[in-house]
Amino acid sequence: MKYVQKLDAPQSFIAKTNSLSKWSDYHDCCNKQKRALRKYILKYEQNFLCIYCEGKITSTNESSHLEHIKPKHLDIENLTFNYKNISVSCNGNCDNNSEDKINYNCGHRKDKNDTPYNDDKFLNPVEEKDIRDYFEYDFDDYFINPSDKDIQKAQYMIDTLHLNDGGLPKAREKALKAFIKKMKETSDIQIRKKKIKQILEQENIAFISFLLFKYKNILNI
């Protein structure tokens, strides 16, 4: 997981929601604006990556949805229309087989409350600047695991968002193998290392934290 810096709320979002009290009202009146908001967040804040798993997504309904990081039903700090609380999550089925429609991961699984939301344990990607330090990765099973920074909080996030369920581990493996294959096209080792560093520092490819962890020695992080 990575830190996401929120920008100022678009004026169109403020204007459309200023008089609304329920998210369903926004859904009913402003479907076109909701899609535009999703695209804005993905383009300017999240590099078209899911806020949680970092899978590559688009602004289509089939690929993603607007996500309230802290559940809006908690009704604190005006969470429903608090722009800082709104991000974009994948639908949790990006890596499924074609016939599998189950939402395995991320926002939709969090909202099912099979692991109740706990504000004291939840690592908020728009607030925790060092959120990456809570996790490490295994390159045998491609799982995300807690680091020693705070095992309890990290495991809570993994369990709540189901970050090792469904096709996610396989998707990480596939992303890494594709990246390695692409980098091997550059035969000179030193030039290859510079290229790896340059690409990863842009932070716009799928499973970027996973790849950064893999190449942390090259990146000196």
N, C-alpha and C positions, 0 to 999 in steps of 0.2 A: 504494500500500500504506500501511496505517496501523498505528500502535502500538496494541497490545491489552494492557490491564492485566489480568493474571491475578489471580483471587481465591483464597481458600483452597480447597483441595479439599473437595468435599462429603463429609461423614462416610460416606454410603452408599457412595461410591466407595472410600474407604479401607478400609471394613469388607469389601467384596466382593473386593478385590484383594490384601489383606494377605498371604494365603497362596498366591497364584497366582504362577507363574513365566513363563507364556506368554500372549500376547494371545489366542491361540486358546482358551485355557481360559476367559477372560473372555467371549469370544463364545459359547461353548457353554453356559455356566452362567447368563448374566445378560443376555440380549438385551433384556429390558424395562428393566433398569437402564441399559444402554448408551443406549437411546433417551432416557431421562430425563436422562442426563448430557449428551447432545448438546443437548437442549433447554435445559438449565441454562446451558451455555456460550454458546449463541446468544443467549439472553435477557439474561443478566447481564454478559457480557463482549464479545460481538461484534455486538450490535444486529441479529442475524439477517443478518449479512453474511459472505460467505466470507472466511476469514483471508487469502487471497492476492489474488483479483481484486476483492473487495468487491461481487460480485453478490449480489442478495437471495436468500436460501435459507430453507428450513424444516428441521425436524428429521426429515422423512421420509426413508426409504432412497432414494427416487427423486431427492431433491434434494441430499442431503449425506451425509458420512461423518465419523466421528471420525478426525482426522489427527494423526499423530506428526510434529511439525515437524522434529526431527532424526530420521532413520530409526531405528526401534527396533532394527534388526539390528546397528547399530554397537555396541550393548551397553556404552555408557559412561554413568555417572551413573544407572544403572537407568532407562534411557530408556523402557522399555516401560510402566511404571506411574508414571512421574514426571509428576504432574498439570500441572506447568508446561510440559511438552513436548507436551501434548495440546490440540488445538484442533479446529475444525470447518471443513472445506473443502467447496466445491461438488464435484460429480462431474465437472466439466469438460465437461458437455454441456447446460447450462442454456439456451444460446443456439443450439442446433442446430436444423436443420429437423426436423420430426416423425419422419422416417424415418431420420435420422442418429443412430447410437448411439455414435459415437466419442467417447472422453474426450480432448478437445483440450487442456485447461488444468488448472492447479492441482495438487492433491494426487496424483491418480491418475497424471498425467503425470510428476510428480517421482519417483514410486515406480518408474517404468519404467526409470530409470537411463540414459536416452538422453543425459542430461547428468549425469555422476557427481556425487554430493553432495560438496561441498567445504566443510567447516566454516569455513575461513578466509575464504571468499567469501560464504557464505550470510548474508543479512541477516534475522535472526530477528525477526518482528513482535512477540514478547512481550519482547524484550530491547532492541531498537534504538528508543529513544524518538523519535529524529529520523528515522525511516525514510522519512518522506515527502520529506525533503530530497534523497534520492538520485534522485528521479524527476521528470520533467516530461512534458507531454502535447502532442501535435500535433493541431491542430483542423482539419487537412485530411484526414488518414487516421484520426484518433482512436487513434493508437498511443501506448503508454507508452514513453518513452525515458529513457536515463540523463541525469541532470543532471551538472554539473561536480564535484559533491561527491566521487564515486568512480565513474568510468565503468565500470571493470572489474567491481566488485561489482554495480552496478546492472544491467549487461548480463548478468551471470551469472544474476541472479534472473529477468530477463525471459526468458532462454533456457531456464532450468531449469523454470520454471512455464508457459512458452509463453503469456505474457500478451498477445501480439498475434495469437494463432492462433484458428482457428475463428470463432465469431460474436462474440467479445469486442469488437473495434473497432466493429462495427455496433451492439452493445448499448450501448456508451458513447454513440455518436451518438444513438441513440434516447432514452436517458435524458436527455441534454442538451436535445434538442428538446422533450421532454415537460415538462421543468422550465421552460424558457423560455416555453413556451405557458401553463403554469400561472401563472407570475409576471406575465405580461402582462395577466392578468385584473385586476391592480391597476394602475390608470392613473396614479396619482400616483407620479412617479419616486422621490421621497424615501421615501415609504411602502413602495414596492416594494423599494428597497435594504434597508430595515430588515427587511422580511419575508424577503428572501433570506438576510440575515445570521442571523436568528433560526432559520430552518429548517436551514441548513447547520451551525450550531453544535451542533445536536442529534446530528449524525453518525449518523443512523439510516436514511439513504436510500441506495439502490444507487449504487455508484461514487462514494462521497463524496469521496475524495481527488481524483478527476478533476474533480468539480464545484468543490471548494475551489480547485483550481489555476485553473480558469476564472474564478472570481470573487475571486481573491486581492486585487485592488485595492480592491474593496468591503469586504473583510474586514480589510484592512490587515495581511496576513500575507505 
